[in-house]
Amino acid sequence: MKRIHNFVKNTFKKLPIDQKEVVIERVTQILTEKVEDLMEQGLSLDEAVDKTVIEFGEPEDFYD
């Protein structure tokens, strides 16, 4: 899911390099799973991605 990956990469672009790769991988996985769950509930891919991005929350919630 390129849109999710690009969203996460852009969201965490200012993170220190030693944290960035792990955080991007972890958050991308979490959001991808959410998109898949929403699609199982009947949303289209675009609707699921949009809803996931809107409900993302604060980036600080995903790293120490």
PyRosetta script that sets phi, psi and omega in degrees:
from pyrosetta import init, pose_from_sequence

init()
pose = pose_from_sequence("MKRIHNFVKNTFKKLPIDQKEVVIERVTQILTEKVEDLMEQGLSLDEAVDKTVIEFGEPEDFYD")
pose.set_psi(1, 92.9)
pose.set_omega(1, -174.2)
pose.set_phi(2, -61.8)
pose.set_psi(2, -39.5)
pose.set_omega(2, -179.8)
pose.set_phi(3, -61.5)
pose.set_psi(3, -41.9)
pose.set_omega(3, 178.9)
pose.set_phi(4, -65.0)
pose.set_psi(4, -47.9)
pose.set_omega(4, -179.1)
pose.set_phi(5, -59.6)
pose.set_psi(5, -45.1)
pose.set_omega(5, 179.5)
pose.set_phi(6, -64.4)
pose.set_psi(6, -39.5)
pose.set_omega(6, 177.2)
pose.set_phi(7, -60.7)
pose.set_psi(7, -48.4)
pose.set_omega(7, -178.4)
pose.set_phi(8, -64.9)
pose.set_psi(8, -45.2)
pose.set_omega(8, -179.4)
pose.set_phi(9, -59.1)
pose.set_psi(9, -43.6)
pose.set_omega(9, 179.6)
pose.set_phi(10, -69.0)
pose.set_psi(10, -39.3)
pose.set_omega(10, -179.1)
pose.set_phi(11, -62.1)
pose.set_psi(11, -36.9)
pose.set_omega(11, -175.4)
pose.set_phi(12, -107.3)
pose.set_psi(12, 22.8)
pose.set_omega(12, -175.9)
pose.set_phi(13, -64.9)
pose.set_psi(13, -24.1)
pose.set_omega(13, -178.4)
pose.set_phi(14, -93.6)
pose.set_psi(14, 1.7)
pose.set_omega(14, 178.7)
pose.set_phi(15, -68.6)
pose.set_psi(15, 145.2)
pose.set_omega(15, 176.1)
pose.set_phi(16, -56.5)
pose.set_psi(16, 142.9)
pose.set_omega(16, -174.7)
pose.set_phi(17, -55.5)
pose.set_psi(17, -33.0)
pose.set_omega(17, -177.8)
pose.set_phi(18, -70.9)
pose.set_psi(18, -17.4)
pose.set_omega(18, 178.3)
pose.set_phi(19, -106.6)
pose.set_psi(19, -26.9)
pose.set_omega(19, -168.8)
pose.set_phi(20, -56.0)
pose.set_psi(20, -50.6)
pose.set_omega(20, -174.5)
pose.set_phi(21, -60.7)
pose.set_psi(21, -45.6)
pose.set_omega(21, -178.9)
pose.set_phi(22, -66.7)
pose.set_psi(22, -44.0)
pose.set_omega(22, -178.9)
pose.set_phi(23, -64.6)
pose.set_psi(23, -45.3)
pose.set_omega(23, -179.9)
pose.set_phi(24, -60.6)
pose.set_psi(24, -43.8)
pose.set_omega(24, -179.9)
pose.set_phi(25, -63.6)
pose.set_psi(25, -46.7)
pose.set_omega(25, -177.2)
pose.set_phi(26, -65.5)
pose.set_psi(26, -46.9)
pose.set_omega(26, -177.7)
pose.set_phi(27, -69.0)
pose.set_psi(27, -39.0)
pose.set_omega(27, 176.9)
pose.set_phi(28, -59.3)
pose.set_psi(28, -42.3)
pose.set_omega(28, 178.9)
pose.set_phi(29, -63.4)
pose.set_psi(29, -45.2)
pose.set_omega(29, -179.9)
pose.set_phi(30, -61.2)
pose.set_psi(30, -47.1)
pose.set_omega(30, -177.5)
pose.set_phi(31, -70.4)
pose.set_psi(31, -34.8)
pose.set_omega(31, 176.8)
pose.set_phi(32, -63.5)
pose.set_psi(32, -42.3)
pose.set_omega(32, 177.9)
pose.set_phi(33, -63.0)
pose.set_psi(33, -38.5)
pose.set_omega(33, 178.2)
pose.set_phi(34, -64.5)
pose.set_psi(34, -42.9)
pose.set_omega(34, 178.1)
pose.set_phi(35, -59.6)
pose.set_psi(35, -45.8)
pose.set_omega(35, -179.7)
pose.set_phi(36, -61.5)
pose.set_psi(36, -41.9)
pose.set_omega(36, 177.7)
pose.set_phi(37, -61.7)
pose.set_psi(37, -43.6)
pose.set_omega(37, -180.0)
pose.set_phi(38, -65.3)
pose.set_psi(38, -36.3)
pose.set_omega(38, 178.0)
pose.set_phi(39, -67.2)
pose.set_psi(39, -36.4)
pose.set_omega(39, 176.2)
pose.set_phi(40, -64.6)
pose.set_psi(40, -24.9)
pose.set_omega(40, 178.3)
pose.set_phi(41, -85.3)
pose.set_psi(41, -0.8)
pose.set_omega(41, 174.1)
pose.set_phi(42, 111.5)
pose.set_psi(42, -2.8)
pose.set_omega(42, 178.2)
pose.set_phi(43, -77.2)
pose.set_psi(43, 151.5)
pose.set_omega(43, 173.4)
pose.set_phi(44, -73.9)
pose.set_psi(44, 168.7)
pose.set_omega(44, 179.0)
pose.set_phi(45, -58.5)
pose.set_psi(45, -48.5)
pose.set_omega(45, -178.8)
pose.set_phi(46, -61.9)
pose.set_psi(46, -43.0)
pose.set_omega(46, 178.5)
pose.set_phi(47, -63.0)
pose.set_psi(47, -41.9)
pose.set_omega(47, -179.1)
pose.set_phi(48, -66.2)
pose.set_psi(48, -41.9)
pose.set_omega(48, 178.6)
pose.set_phi(49, -65.4)
pose.set_psi(49, -46.5)
pose.set_omega(49, 179.6)
pose.set_phi(50, -58.4)
pose.set_psi(50, -46.8)
pose.set_omega(50, 179.9)
pose.set_phi(51, -62.6)
pose.set_psi(51, -41.1)
pose.set_omega(51, -179.8)
pose.set_phi(52, -64.1)
pose.set_psi(52, -44.7)
pose.set_omega(52, -180.0)
pose.set_phi(53, -65.3)
pose.set_psi(53, -42.7)
pose.set_omega(53, 179.8)
pose.set_phi(54, -62.5)
pose.set_psi(54, -38.8)
pose.set_omega(54, -177.1)
pose.set_phi(55, -90.6)
pose.set_psi(55, 10.1)
pose.set_omega(55, -174.6)
pose.set_phi(56, -54.1)
pose.set_psi(56, -46.0)
pose.set_omega(56, -177.7)
pose.set_phi(57, 96.2)
pose.set_psi(57, -154.6)
pose.set_omega(57, -177.6)
pose.set_phi(58, -95.0)
pose.set_psi(58, 134.7)
pose.set_omega(58, 179.5)
pose.set_phi(59, -56.5)
pose.set_psi(59, -32.9)
pose.set_omega(59, -177.8)
pose.set_phi(60, -63.0)
pose.set_psi(60, -19.2)
pose.set_omega(60, 179.1)
pose.set_phi(61, -68.0)
pose.set_psi(61, -14.0)
pose.set_omega(61, -172.1)
pose.set_phi(62, -107.4)
pose.set_psi(62, 1.1)
pose.set_omega(62, 176.5)
pose.set_phi(63, -147.6)
pose.set_psi(63, 163.3)
pose.set_omega(63, -176.9)
pose.set_phi(64, -81.3)
pose.dump_pdb("model.pdb")
